[in-house]
Each structure stands twice: as C-alpha cells, then as structure tokens.
Amino acid sequence: MTRASITRADWQPSERQQERERYRQGRTRRSLLIATLSSAVVLAVVVLVVGSSTGWPRTRDNFFAFRVGWRDLPGLLSALWVNVQIMIIAEVFILVFAAIIAVLRTLQGPVFFPLRFLAAAYVDLFRGLPLLIVLYVVGFGLPSLRLQGAPTSPFVLCIIALVLTYTAYVAEVFRAGIQSVHPSQRASARALGLTYAQTLRHVVFPQAVRRVLPPLLNDFVSLQKDTSLVSVLGVAEIVLTAENQVSRDFKFVHYVMAALVFVALTVPLARLTDWIARRQGWTNSGVIL
C-alpha cells in the first residue's frame, strides 16, 4: 500500500499522541470537578450566611415573592417594548452620527482644523457628562425654550439625550478603528486612482468596522441597559412600570423581575460579543477553568 492510498480513516494516532490526549482529558475533567466543588462550597456559604440573618424572612417576602412578580410580569414585558423601541431608534442615529464625528476627527490638513476641533470638543463634553444630567437638561431644558417645531414628547427627548451621549463614545470607537488601518492601505488605494472619499468608504471604513465590532456591541449592550434611565422623564418603560407596581403592593420583587428581564436580554448580546471577539482573535478561543 502506497502513501497516496492511505485514507484518513486508516490513520491512527501514535501511542504518544494518545497519551497526550488522555492527559488533556484528565486535566479537563479535574478542572471541571474542582470548579464544580468550589462553586458549590461558595454557594453553600452564601446561602448559610444569608439564610441565618435576622432580616432574611422580611427580605425574602419583599424581594423574592416570585408568585407576585410572575403575576405582574406581563405588564413589565409590555412596557419593555418601549425600551426596545428607544434602543433601536437611538442606535441607528448613534451609528450614523458617530461615523461622521469619527471621520471629522481623522481629517488631515490645517483647513479642517475647525471641524476637528468641534468634533473633539463635542466628544470631550458628552463623554464627561453623566447620562442622567443630559436627560434632565434635554428633557426639561429643550421644552422650556419653546422653540417653534422643537420636540416636546418625552419619548423623543429621551432618544435625543441618548444619541448625544452615546455618539461621543461610539465615535471614539470608530476613530480607533480608522486609525488602526495601516497607512499602506490608504496609499495603495490612492495609487489605484481612488479619491480620499472613495478610499475611506471602500477601503478604510469597512476594515475599521470589522476591527471594532466587539466594542460596538458592548456599547450596544450598555445602551440597552441605560434605556431604563428614561423613566426620569416620565416615559412609561419597564422600570417606571415596576416602580408603579411596587407603589401598589410594596413588594420590591417587581424591581427584581425587571432586572431579570434586562439580564435575559443582555446575556445573549454579551455572548454574541464574545463569540465575535473569538472569531476575530480578540480573545483566546479556549475556556480556562
């Protein structure tokens, strides 16, 4: 039998390779066993400490009365649709405006200094302002101006505040991606006859977006959580609905249920971010226990 006639099915690992595989499998089983035992010990200690505290019965009745929380869960899920709408609409505008700001900050030449200065000032200002303050300023300050045609709906005003704040963060993510593209890519595109705008659109920006996709998804997760702050403007979203339910029966389990709903939305996005990061080589593909 010649070497060419040996099929993959006929191949067998050497004894040394089999020994290595057995060693790796043994280490994996040992790591899983240690992780399981240590987690069980920590959980048992937490349950023992919390359960033996004098305030646990009252805390359990207020925060973990899941029968009451489950009964009012449909109201929270109905209000969650408002959060989802705000998140999606705001994200669209954030991506567009952040890309423009990032491009303005990367323009070269003294003639573009005013644009670079204004873009940098905007980013520095709104990255330094807490989102809650921006919500107050936009939500109460803009209607007080009584400008003709200015929005007065709390739903629209909260979207404006979110866009103003998150555009500053996402613009820096885009700028980092643009600057990470090697200058030879620009030089090659210009040598082929592409204009500056064509080079940015067809060569630089697509590579930048692929490189910063995990950070962009992380900002998307943060935006999803921060939609809960729009309740300060009176928007009937999930947190304000939970607050109304608490004021009715004085059971804080409604806050817990709202938190679980947010976790149920956030965890899949976080895992998607990790998966994309592993595919792009941002993290190790293996799981370390």
PASEBA-1860 file (N, C-alpha, C; in nm, 3 decimals):
! residues 289
1> MTRASITR> 0.085/-0.119/0.000/0.000/0.000/0.000/0.089/0.125/0.000 ~ 0.068/0.209/-0.095/0.148/0.331/-0.106/0.095/0.437/-0.012 ~ 0.177/0.545/0.006/0.138/0.654/0.092/0.013/0.723/0.040 ~ -0.001/0.734/-0.095/-0.115/0.803/-0.153/-0.244/0.728/-0.130 ~ -0.236/0.595/-0.114/-0.357/0.515/-0.099/-0.407/0.509/0.045 ~ -0.331/0.564/0.139/-0.374/0.562/0.279/-0.481/0.668/0.299 ~ -0.596/0.628/0.340/-0.706/0.723/0.362/-0.701/0.776/0.503 ~ -0.782/0.878/0.527/-0.788/0.938/0.659/-0.843/0.840/0.762
9> ADWQPSER> -0.936/0.753/0.719/-0.994/0.656/0.811/-0.890/0.555/0.859 ~ -0.786/0.528/0.776/-0.683/0.431/0.812/-0.581/0.487/0.910 ~ -0.577/0.620/0.921/-0.475/0.681/1.006/-0.509/0.662/1.153 ~ -0.410/0.630/1.232/-0.426/0.613/1.375/-0.320/0.695/1.446 ~ -0.359/0.765/1.553/-0.258/0.844/1.626/-0.156/0.754/1.694 ~ -0.039/0.806/1.713/0.067/0.729/1.777/0.035/0.711/1.926 ~ 0.108/0.625/1.988/0.084/0.599/2.129/0.113/0.723/2.213 ~ 0.217/0.799/2.174/0.249/0.921/2.246/0.136/1.023/2.232
17> QQERERYR> 0.079/1.033/2.111/-0.032/1.127/2.090/-0.155/1.084/2.171 ~ -0.181/0.956/2.175/-0.292/0.908/2.256/-0.269/0.937/2.403 ~ -0.146/0.926/2.449/-0.116/0.956/2.588/-0.138/1.105/2.617 ~ -0.100/1.189/2.523/-0.125/1.333/2.540/-0.275/1.364/2.547 ~ -0.352/1.300/2.462/-0.496/1.323/2.463/-0.557/1.279/2.595 ~ -0.513/1.162/2.646/-0.564/1.116/2.774/-0.526/1.212/2.887 ~ -0.405/1.265/2.879/-0.361/1.361/2.981/-0.446/1.488/2.977 ~ -0.473/1.539/2.856/-0.555/1.660/2.843/-0.697/1.637/2.891
25> QGRTRRSL> -0.753/1.521/2.856/-0.889/1.491/2.902/-0.894/1.478/3.054 ~ -0.790/1.417/3.111/-0.785/1.407/3.257/-0.776/1.544/3.323 ~ -0.695/1.636/3.267/-0.684/1.770/3.321/-0.816/1.845/3.310 ~ -0.886/1.824/3.197/-1.014/1.891/3.179/-1.116/1.842/3.280 ~ -1.124/1.709/3.300/-1.217/1.655/3.400/-1.181/1.703/3.540 ~ -1.053/1.709/3.569/-1.010/1.756/3.701/-1.048/1.903/3.722 ~ -1.029/1.985/3.619/-1.064/2.127/3.630/-1.214/2.145/3.649 ~ -1.294/2.068/3.574/-1.438/2.077/3.589/-1.483/2.035/3.728
33> LIATLSSA> -1.421/1.929/3.781/-1.457/1.882/3.915/-1.423/1.987/4.021 ~ -1.304/2.046/4.010/-1.263/2.148/4.107/-1.354/2.271/4.098 ~ -1.386/2.312/3.974/-1.473/2.429/3.957/-1.612/2.403/4.014 ~ -1.664/2.282/3.993/-1.797/2.248/4.045/-1.797/2.246/4.197 ~ -1.696/2.184/4.256/-1.690/2.175/4.402/-1.672/2.313/4.466 ~ -1.583/2.394/4.410/-1.561/2.528/4.467/-1.685/2.614/4.454 ~ -1.756/2.603/4.342/-1.880/2.680/4.325/-1.986/2.634/4.424 ~ -1.994/2.503/4.446/-2.092/2.452/4.542/-2.060/2.498/4.683
41> VVLAVVVL> -1.931/2.503/4.718/-1.893/2.549/4.851/-1.927/2.696/4.870 ~ -1.895/2.777/4.771/-1.925/2.921/4.781/-2.075/2.943/4.790 ~ -2.151/2.871/4.708/-2.297/2.886/4.712/-2.353/2.844/4.847 ~ -2.301/2.735/4.904/-2.349/2.690/5.034/-2.318/2.792/5.143 ~ -2.199/2.854/5.137/-2.164/2.955/5.237/-2.256/3.075/5.225 ~ -2.282/3.120/5.101/-2.371/3.235/5.082/-2.511/3.205/5.134 ~ -2.563/3.087/5.100/-2.697/3.050/5.147/-2.702/3.042/5.299 ~ -2.596/2.988/5.359/-2.593/2.976/5.504/-2.588/3.112/5.573
49> VVGSSTGW> -2.502/3.201/5.521/-2.487/3.332/5.583/-2.614/3.415/5.566 ~ -2.667/3.418/5.443/-2.786/3.499/5.417/-2.908/3.440/5.487 ~ -2.923/3.309/5.481/-3.040/3.245/5.541/-3.045/3.254/5.691 ~ -2.928/3.267/5.755/-2.926/3.275/5.901/-2.937/3.417/5.953 ~ -2.941/3.517/5.863/-2.953/3.655/5.909/-3.095/3.682/5.959 ~ -3.106/3.774/6.053/-3.236/3.803/6.114/-3.332/3.871/6.017 ~ -3.279/3.943/5.920/-3.366/4.015/5.827/-3.404/3.937/5.703 ~ -3.357/3.811/5.693/-3.384/3.733/5.573/-3.533/3.708/5.548
57> PRTRDNFF> -3.616/3.671/5.648/-3.758/3.648/5.619/-3.827/3.769/5.556 ~ -3.798/3.887/5.610/-3.861/4.007/5.553/-3.807/4.036/5.414 ~ -3.677/4.021/5.395/-3.618/4.041/5.262/-3.675/3.943/5.161 ~ -3.692/3.818/5.201/-3.748/3.715/5.112/-3.890/3.750/5.071 ~ -3.970/3.798/5.165/-4.109/3.832/5.133/-4.119/3.955/5.043 ~ -4.021/4.046/5.052/-4.027/4.169/4.972/-3.961/4.154/4.836 ~ -3.845/4.087/4.831/-3.766/4.083/4.709/-3.781/3.953/4.631 ~ -3.824/3.846/4.694/-3.827/3.717/4.627/-3.965/3.652/4.632
65> AFRVGWRD> -4.068/3.734/4.638/-4.205/3.682/4.628/-4.238/3.665/4.479 ~ -4.179/3.563/4.419/-4.187/3.548/4.275/-4.329/3.516/4.227 ~ -4.414/3.466/4.316/-4.552/3.443/4.274/-4.619/3.576/4.241 ~ -4.593/3.678/4.321/-4.646/3.811/4.293/-4.580/3.871/4.169 ~ -4.448/3.853/4.159/-4.377/3.906/4.043/-4.419/3.841/3.913 ~ -4.442/3.712/3.916/-4.486/3.641/3.796/-4.624/3.686/3.752 ~ -4.709/3.717/3.849/-4.843/3.763/3.817/-4.841/3.895/3.741 ~ -4.749/3.984/3.777/-4.741/4.115/3.714/-4.636/4.122/3.604
73> LPGLLSAL> -4.576/4.009/3.568/-4.473/4.008/3.464/-4.526/4.054/3.327 ~ -4.649/4.018/3.285/-4.696/4.067/3.154/-4.694/4.218/3.141 ~ -4.722/4.289/3.250/-4.715/4.435/3.244/-4.574/4.484/3.219 ~ -4.475/4.418/3.280/-4.336/4.456/3.258/-4.292/4.427/3.115 ~ -4.334/4.312/3.063/-4.297/4.277/2.926/-4.361/4.372/2.825 ~ -4.482/4.416/2.854/-4.547/4.513/2.765/-4.472/4.646/2.767 ~ -4.426/4.688/2.885/-4.350/4.813/2.894/-4.211/4.799/2.836 ~ -4.157/4.676/2.833/-4.024/4.654/2.777/-4.019/4.693/2.629
81> WVNVQIMI> -4.129/4.682/2.559/-4.132/4.718/2.418/-4.094/4.864/2.398 ~ -4.125/4.950/2.495/-4.085/5.091/2.487/-3.933/5.101/2.494 ~ -3.871/5.026/2.585/-3.725/5.026/2.593/-3.661/4.979/2.463 ~ -3.719/4.874/2.406/-3.663/4.819/2.282/-3.675/4.921/2.168 ~ -3.789/4.988/2.159/-3.805/5.090/2.056/-3.703/5.202/2.072 ~ -3.688/5.250/2.195/-3.591/5.357/2.220/-3.451/5.312/2.183 ~ -3.415/5.190/2.221/-3.282/5.138/2.193/-3.255/5.130/2.043 ~ -3.348/5.075/1.968/-3.327/5.055/1.824/-3.319/5.189/1.752
89> IAEVFILV> -3.413/5.279/1.781/-3.413/5.409/1.714/-3.286/5.487/1.748 ~ -3.250/5.488/1.876/-3.130/5.561/1.916/-3.005/5.501/1.853 ~ -2.997/5.369/1.846/-2.878/5.305/1.791/-2.856/5.341/1.645 ~ -2.962/5.351/1.568/-2.949/5.388/1.427/-2.885/5.526/1.413 ~ -2.939/5.623/1.488/-2.884/5.758/1.481/-2.742/5.764/1.538 ~ -2.717/5.687/1.643/-2.583/5.687/1.703/-2.479/5.640/1.604 ~ -2.507/5.531/1.533/-2.410/5.478/1.438/-2.381/5.577/1.326 ~ -2.485/5.644/1.277/-2.466/5.741/1.168/-2.385/5.861/1.216
97> FAAIIAVL> -2.429/5.923/1.326/-2.361/6.043/1.374/-2.221/6.012/1.425 ~ -2.202/5.896/1.487/-2.069/5.860/1.537/-1.971/5.840/1.421 ~ -2.017/5.780/1.313/-1.930/5.763/1.197/-1.888/5.899/1.140 ~ -1.981/5.994/1.136/-1.949/6.128/1.084/-1.848/6.197/1.176 ~ -1.871/6.190/1.307/-1.779/6.253/1.401/-1.640/6.191/1.391 ~ -1.635/6.058/1.378/-1.506/5.990/1.370/-1.431/6.032/1.244 ~ -1.503/6.043/1.133/-1.438/6.086/1.009/-1.386/6.229/1.022 ~ -1.467/6.316/1.083/-1.423/6.455/1.101/-1.297/6.463/1.186
105> RTLQGPVF> -1.286/6.377/1.286/-1.169/6.380/1.374/-1.044/6.324/1.307 ~ -1.060/6.250/1.199/-0.945/6.192/1.131/-0.907/6.269/1.005 ~ -0.978/6.378/0.974/-0.942/6.459/0.858/-0.806/6.524/0.880 ~ -0.727/6.528/0.776/-0.592/6.583/0.785/-0.585/6.714/0.710 ~ -0.490/6.797/0.752/-0.471/6.927/0.687/-0.520/7.041/0.775 ~ -0.454/7.155/0.769/-0.493/7.269/0.852/-0.629/7.326/0.819 ~ -0.674/7.308/0.695/-0.803/7.365/0.657/-0.918/7.298/0.733 ~ -0.898/7.176/0.778/-1.002/7.104/0.850/-0.990/7.118/1.002
113> FPLRFLAA> -0.901/7.206/1.050/-0.883/7.221/1.194/-1.012/7.261/1.265 ~ -1.094/7.354/1.214/-1.218/7.387/1.286/-1.310/7.266/1.303 ~ -1.320/7.182/1.200/-1.405/7.064/1.210/-1.349/6.966/1.312 ~ -1.218/6.946/1.309/-1.157/6.855/1.407/-1.175/6.908/1.548 ~ -1.160/7.039/1.565/-1.174/7.099/1.697/-1.316/7.084/1.750 ~ -1.415/7.112/1.667/-1.554/7.100/1.710/-1.589/6.955/1.742 ~ -1.543/6.862/1.659/-1.571/6.721/1.684/-1.506/6.675/1.815 ~ -1.380/6.717/1.839/-1.312/6.678/1.963/-1.380/6.741/2.084
121> AYVDLFRG> -1.424/6.868/2.071/-1.492/6.934/2.183/-1.623/6.864/2.216 ~ -1.696/6.823/2.113/-1.822/6.752/2.136/-1.797/6.620/2.210 ~ -1.697/6.546/2.165/-1.668/6.416/2.227/-1.625/6.436/2.372 ~ -1.538/6.533/2.397/-1.491/6.556/2.534/-1.605/6.599/2.625 ~ -1.695/6.682/2.574/-1.805/6.731/2.656/-1.901/6.620/2.695 ~ -1.949/6.543/2.598/-2.053/6.445/2.628/-1.998/6.316/2.685 ~ -1.869/6.292/2.671/-1.810/6.179/2.744/-1.790/6.214/2.891 ~ -1.784/6.343/2.922/-1.766/6.385/3.060/-1.896/6.407/3.135
129> LPLLIVLY> -2.008/6.418/3.063/-2.137/6.444/3.128/-2.207/6.312/3.161 ~ -2.256/6.296/3.283/-2.338/6.177/3.313/-2.467/6.177/3.230 ~ -2.509/6.060/3.189/-2.628/6.048/3.107/-2.751/6.104/3.178 ~ -2.758/6.085/3.308/-2.874/6.133/3.383/-2.886/6.286/3.373 ~ -2.773/6.355/3.380/-2.777/6.501/3.368/-2.818/6.542/3.227 ~ -2.769/6.472/3.127/-2.809/6.503/2.988/-2.959/6.482/2.971 ~ -3.013/6.377/3.031/-3.157/6.354/3.024/-3.234/6.470/3.087 ~ -3.187/6.518/3.202/-3.255/6.630/3.267/-3.245/6.757/3.181
137> VVGFGLPS> -3.125/6.786/3.130/-3.106/6.908/3.053/-3.189/6.907/2.925 ~ -3.185/6.795/2.853/-3.262/6.786/2.729/-3.411/6.775/2.757 ~ -3.446/6.692/2.854/-3.588/6.667/2.880/-3.663/6.786/2.935 ~ -3.596/6.868/3.015/-3.663/6.984/3.073/-3.617/7.117/3.013 ~ -3.494/7.120/2.963/-3.443/7.244/2.908/-3.494/7.275/2.768 ~ -3.498/7.173/2.683/-3.542/7.197/2.545/-3.688/7.241/2.537 ~ -3.782/7.178/2.607/-3.920/7.228/2.601/-3.935/7.368/2.660 ~ -3.851/7.404/2.759/-3.864/7.537/2.819/-3.827/7.648/2.723
145> LRLQGAPT> -3.749/7.619/2.618/-3.714/7.720/2.519/-3.833/7.758/2.431 ~ -3.929/7.666/2.419/-4.047/7.689/2.337/-4.012/7.728/2.194 ~ -3.916/7.655/2.139/-3.878/7.678/2.001/-3.984/7.623/1.907 ~ -4.006/7.693/1.798/-4.106/7.650/1.701/-4.063/7.519/1.636 ~ -4.144/7.418/1.648/-4.113/7.288/1.588/-4.025/7.199/1.672 ~ -3.979/7.247/1.787/-3.894/7.164/1.874/-3.978/7.053/1.936 ~ -3.922/6.933/1.951/-3.999/6.821/2.009/-4.029/6.845/2.156 ~ -4.143/6.802/2.198/-4.183/6.810/2.339/-4.220/6.673/2.396
153> SPFVLCII> -4.226/6.572/2.311/-4.260/6.438/2.358/-4.145/6.380/2.440 ~ -4.173/6.330/2.560/-4.065/6.268/2.639/-3.998/6.151/2.566 ~ -4.073/6.079/2.486/-4.016/5.968/2.410/-3.907/6.017/2.316 ~ -3.934/6.126/2.246/-3.835/6.181/2.152/-3.720/6.245/2.226 ~ -3.749/6.315/2.334/-3.644/6.383/2.409/-3.545/6.286/2.471 ~ -3.593/6.173/2.519/-3.500/6.076/2.577/-3.412/6.014/2.469 ~ -3.467/5.996/2.349/-3.384/5.945/2.239/-3.275/6.046/2.204 ~ -3.309/6.175/2.203/-3.209/6.279/2.174/-3.098/6.275/2.277
161> ALVLTYTA> -3.133/6.261/2.404/-3.032/6.257/2.510/-2.941/6.135/2.496 ~ -2.998/6.022/2.466/-2.918/5.901/2.448/-2.826/5.913/2.328 ~ -2.877/5.969/2.220/-2.796/5.986/2.099/-2.680/6.081/2.126 ~ -2.706/6.191/2.194/-2.600/6.287/2.223/-2.489/6.223/2.307 ~ -2.525/6.144/2.404/-2.425/6.085/2.493/-2.350/5.971/2.426 ~ -2.423/5.878/2.368/-2.357/5.758/2.316/-2.284/5.783/2.184 ~ -2.322/5.886/2.111/-2.248/5.919/1.989/-2.104/5.952/2.022 ~ -2.081/6.019/2.134/-1.944/6.054/2.173/-1.860/5.929/2.198
169> YVAEVFRA> -1.919/5.831/2.264/-1.844/5.707/2.292/-1.820/5.625/2.166 ~ -1.923/5.609/2.087/-1.910/5.526/1.967/-1.820/5.593/1.864 ~ -1.819/5.726/1.861/-1.730/5.797/1.768/-1.585/5.765/1.799 ~ -1.551/5.755/1.926/-1.414/5.719/1.962/-1.381/5.575/1.923 ~ -1.479/5.488/1.931/-1.458/5.350/1.887/-1.431/5.346/1.737 ~ -1.511/5.419/1.661/-1.489/5.425/1.516/-1.353/5.487/1.484 ~ -1.317/5.593/1.555/-1.189/5.660/1.527/-1.073/5.566/1.554 ~ -1.082/5.489/1.662/-0.976/5.392/1.690/-0.965/5.289/1.578
177> GIQSVHPS> -1.080/5.246/1.526/-1.077/5.151/1.416/-1.018/5.211/1.289 ~ -1.052/5.335/1.260/-0.998/5.401/1.140/-0.847/5.417/1.150 ~ -0.800/5.458/1.268/-0.657/5.481/1.284/-0.578/5.350/1.293 ~ -0.647/5.239/1.319/-0.577/5.110/1.325/-0.547/5.052/1.187 ~ -0.613/5.105/1.083/-0.586/5.058/0.947/-0.450/5.110/0.903 ~ -0.367/5.022/0.852/-0.230/5.059/0.817/-0.229/5.165/0.706 ~ -0.140/5.264/0.714/-0.134/5.368/0.610/-0.111/5.315/0.470 ~ -0.049/5.198/0.458/-0.026/5.143/0.325/-0.157/5.112/0.253
185> QRASARAL> -0.264/5.085/0.329/-0.394/5.062/0.266/-0.444/5.188/0.196 ~ -0.428/5.301/0.263/-0.468/5.428/0.201/-0.380/5.458/0.080 ~ -0.249/5.437/0.096/-0.157/5.467/-0.014/-0.186/5.381/-0.136 ~ -0.216/5.253/-0.113/-0.245/5.164/-0.225/-0.373/5.206/-0.296 ~ -0.474/5.244/-0.218/-0.600/5.287/-0.279/-0.583/5.414/-0.359 ~ -0.506/5.509/-0.304/-0.484/5.633/-0.380/-0.401/5.607/-0.505 ~ -0.308/5.511/-0.497/-0.227/5.478/-0.615/-0.312/5.417/-0.726 ~ -0.421/5.352/-0.686/-0.512/5.293/-0.785/-0.607/5.396/-0.844
193> GLTYAQTL> -0.600/5.520/-0.798/-0.683/5.625/-0.854/-0.806/5.659/-0.773 ~ -0.824/5.602/-0.655/-0.939/5.633/-0.573/-0.921/5.769/-0.506 ~ -1.030/5.841/-0.493/-1.025/5.968/-0.422/-1.019/5.942/-0.272 ~ -1.002/6.050/-0.196/-0.997/6.035/-0.050/-1.128/5.977/0.002 ~ -1.240/6.029/-0.048/-1.370/5.980/-0.001/-1.391/5.834/-0.041 ~ -1.353/5.797/-0.163/-1.367/5.659/-0.206/-1.277/5.565/-0.126 ~ -1.156/5.612/-0.095/-1.065/5.531/-0.013/-1.124/5.506/0.125 ~ -1.181/5.612/0.182/-1.240/5.598/0.315/-1.361/5.506/0.312
201> RHVVFPQA> -1.442/5.518/0.208/-1.566/5.441/0.201/-1.541/5.295/0.168 ~ -1.454/5.268/0.071/-1.441/5.131/0.021/-1.324/5.053/0.081 ~ -1.227/5.121/0.140/-1.107/5.053/0.188/-1.093/5.064/0.340 ~ -1.093/5.188/0.390/-1.060/5.210/0.531/-1.177/5.176/0.622 ~ -1.293/5.233/0.595/-1.405/5.220/0.688/-1.453/5.075/0.702 ~ -1.465/4.996/0.594/-1.505/4.855/0.614/-1.410/4.777/0.705 ~ -1.279/4.800/0.689/-1.184/4.732/0.776/-1.197/4.780/0.920 ~ -1.219/4.911/0.937/-1.233/4.967/1.071/-1.353/4.909/1.144
209> VRRVLPPL> -1.464/4.895/1.073/-1.586/4.844/1.136/-1.565/4.699/1.180 ~ -1.502/4.619/1.097/-1.478/4.479/1.135/-1.389/4.470/1.258 ~ -1.293/4.559/1.270/-1.200/4.552/1.382/-1.263/4.597/1.513 ~ -1.359/4.686/1.507/-1.418/4.741/1.631/-1.556/4.686/1.657 ~ -1.594/4.579/1.591/-1.728/4.525/1.610/-1.754/4.479/1.753 ~ -1.662/4.410/1.820/-1.689/4.374/1.961/-1.710/4.495/2.052 ~ -1.626/4.601/2.046/-1.655/4.719/2.129/-1.787/4.785/2.094 ~ -1.825/4.783/1.967/-1.954/4.840/1.928/-2.069/4.763/1.992
217> LNDFVSLQ> -2.058/4.632/1.993/-2.163/4.552/2.055/-2.167/4.574/2.206 ~ -2.053/4.597/2.267/-2.052/4.629/2.410/-2.125/4.760/2.438 ~ -2.103/4.860/2.353/-2.177/4.986/2.368/-2.326/4.964/2.345 ~ -2.359/4.874/2.256/-2.500/4.843/2.231/-2.564/4.781/2.355 ~ -2.490/4.694/2.424/-2.540/4.635/2.548/-2.560/4.742/2.654 ~ -2.464/4.834/2.666/-2.477/4.943/2.764/-2.595/5.032/2.732 ~ -2.616/5.060/2.604/-2.731/5.142/2.565/-2.861/5.074/2.603 ~ -2.867/4.943/2.586/-2.988/4.870/2.621/-3.020/4.886/2.769
225> KDTSLVSV> -2.919/4.880/2.854/-2.942/4.897/2.998/-2.977/5.040/3.034 ~ -2.911/5.136/2.969/-2.933/5.276/3.004/-3.068/5.330/2.958 ~ -3.140/5.254/2.878/-3.276/5.298/2.845/-3.366/5.299/2.969 ~ -3.322/5.231/3.075/-3.400/5.233/3.199/-3.399/5.370/3.265 ~ -3.301/5.456/3.231/-3.292/5.587/3.293/-3.395/5.686/3.239 ~ -3.458/5.653/3.126/-3.551/5.749/3.066/-3.678/5.761/3.149 ~ -3.691/5.681/3.253/-3.808/5.693/3.339/-3.811/5.827/3.412 ~ -3.695/5.894/3.422/-3.692/6.024/3.490/-3.769/6.129/3.412
233> LGVAEIVL> -3.792/6.104/3.283/-3.870/6.197/3.201/-4.016/6.156/3.193 ~ -4.054/6.054/3.268/-4.194/6.012/3.270/-4.231/5.915/3.160 ~ -4.134/5.858/3.091/-4.163/5.760/2.987/-4.203/5.629/3.055 ~ -4.316/5.575/3.017/-4.369/5.454/3.081/-4.298/5.330/3.028 ~ -4.170/5.315/3.067/-4.096/5.197/3.025/-4.094/5.097/3.141 ~ -4.008/4.997/3.135/-4.018/4.884/3.226/-3.985/4.923/3.370 ~ -3.887/5.012/3.392/-3.851/5.049/3.528/-3.962/5.132/3.593 ~ -4.018/5.228/3.519/-4.127/5.307/3.574/-4.250/5.220/3.601
241> TAENQVSR> -4.273/5.123/3.514/-4.384/5.030/3.537/-4.361/4.948/3.663 ~ -4.236/4.900/3.684/-4.204/4.827/3.806/-4.220/4.915/3.929 ~ -4.182/5.042/3.917/-4.199/5.134/4.029/-4.347/5.154/4.063 ~ -4.430/5.163/3.961/-4.574/5.175/3.986/-4.631/5.050/4.053 ~ -4.580/4.934/4.012/-4.626/4.810/4.074/-4.581/4.801/4.219 ~ -4.461/4.848/4.248/-4.412/4.848/4.386/-4.497/4.940/4.473 ~ -4.533/5.057/4.419/-4.614/5.150/4.497/-4.754/5.096/4.525 ~ -4.795/4.995/4.448/-4.928/4.938/4.468/-4.931/4.834/4.578
249> DFKFVHYV> -4.831/4.746/4.584/-4.834/4.640/4.685/-4.710/4.638/4.775 ~ -4.616/4.734/4.752/-4.497/4.746/4.835/-4.413/4.618/4.835 ~ -4.407/4.553/4.719/-4.324/4.435/4.701/-4.212/4.470/4.603 ~ -4.087/4.467/4.652/-3.974/4.503/4.568/-3.939/4.393/4.467 ~ -4.014/4.285/4.469/-3.989/4.179/4.372/-4.010/4.228/4.230 ~ -4.088/4.333/4.211/-4.110/4.386/4.076/-3.980/4.444/4.019 ~ -3.898/4.506/4.104/-3.766/4.550/4.059/-3.679/4.431/4.021 ~ -3.688/4.325/4.100/-3.610/4.205/4.071/-3.653/4.145/3.937
257> MAALVFVA> -3.783/4.141/3.913/-3.831/4.086/3.785/-3.785/4.172/3.668 ~ -3.788/4.305/3.685/-3.738/4.394/3.579/-3.589/4.370/3.554 ~ -3.514/4.349/3.663/-3.371/4.321/3.647/-3.349/4.190/3.573 ~ -3.427/4.089/3.603/-3.413/3.960/3.535/-3.446/3.971/3.386 ~ -3.544/4.056/3.354/-3.577/4.077/3.213/-3.460/4.141/3.140 ~ -3.396/4.241/3.203/-3.280/4.304/3.141/-3.165/4.205/3.125 ~ -3.145/4.120/3.225/-3.039/4.020/3.216/-3.067/3.922/3.102 ~ -3.195/3.884/3.087/-3.232/3.792/2.979/-3.205/3.852/2.842
265> LTVPLARL> -3.210/3.984/2.831/-3.179/4.049/2.704/-3.029/4.072/2.687 ~ -2.960/4.102/2.797/-2.820/4.141/2.789/-2.727/4.023/2.770 ~ -2.753/3.912/2.839/-2.662/3.798/2.834/-2.645/3.744/2.691 ~ -2.752/3.723/2.613/-2.730/3.677/2.475/-2.645/3.773/2.392 ~ -2.666/3.904/2.409/-2.583/4.001/2.337/-2.437/3.993/2.383 ~ -2.415/3.974/2.513/-2.279/3.962/2.563/-2.211/3.837/2.508 ~ -2.284/3.727/2.503/-2.225/3.604/2.449/-2.198/3.620/2.298 ~ -2.285/3.689/2.228/-2.261/3.716/2.086/-2.135/3.799/2.069
273> TDWIARRQ> -2.115/3.897/2.157/-1.994/3.979/2.152/-1.870/3.893/2.174 ~ -1.874/3.803/2.272/-1.760/3.716/2.299/-1.732/3.625/2.180 ~ -1.838/3.573/2.118/-1.820/3.484/2.003/-1.753/3.557/1.887 ~ -1.799/3.679/1.860/-1.739/3.758/1.752/-1.595/3.792/1.785 ~ -1.569/3.825/1.912/-1.433/3.857/1.952/-1.340/3.738/1.935 ~ -1.388/3.618/1.967/-1.305/3.500/1.948/-1.279/3.474/1.800 ~ -1.380/3.494/1.716/-1.361/3.472/1.573/-1.259/3.569/1.514 ~ -1.255/3.692/1.570/-1.161/3.790/1.519/-1.026/3.784/1.589
281> GWTNSGVI> -1.012/3.688/1.684/-0.885/3.672/1.750/-0.860/3.770/1.863 ~ -0.967/3.832/1.916/-0.950/3.928/2.024/-0.923/3.859/2.157 ~ -0.974/3.736/2.172/-0.955/3.662/2.297/-0.914/3.520/2.262 ~ -0.871/3.449/2.363/-0.838/3.308/2.344/-0.964/3.228/2.319 ~ -0.956/3.132/2.232/-1.072/3.051/2.199/-1.102/2.947/2.305 ~ -1.005/2.915/2.388/-1.028/2.813/2.488/-1.094/2.870/2.612 ~ -1.150/2.779/2.692/-1.213/2.816/2.817/-1.119/2.776/2.931 ~ -1.084/2.873/3.012/-0.990/2.848/3.122/-1.070/2.835/3.250
289> L> -1.056/2.725/3.319/-1.127/2.700/3.444/-1.030/2.714/3.560
END
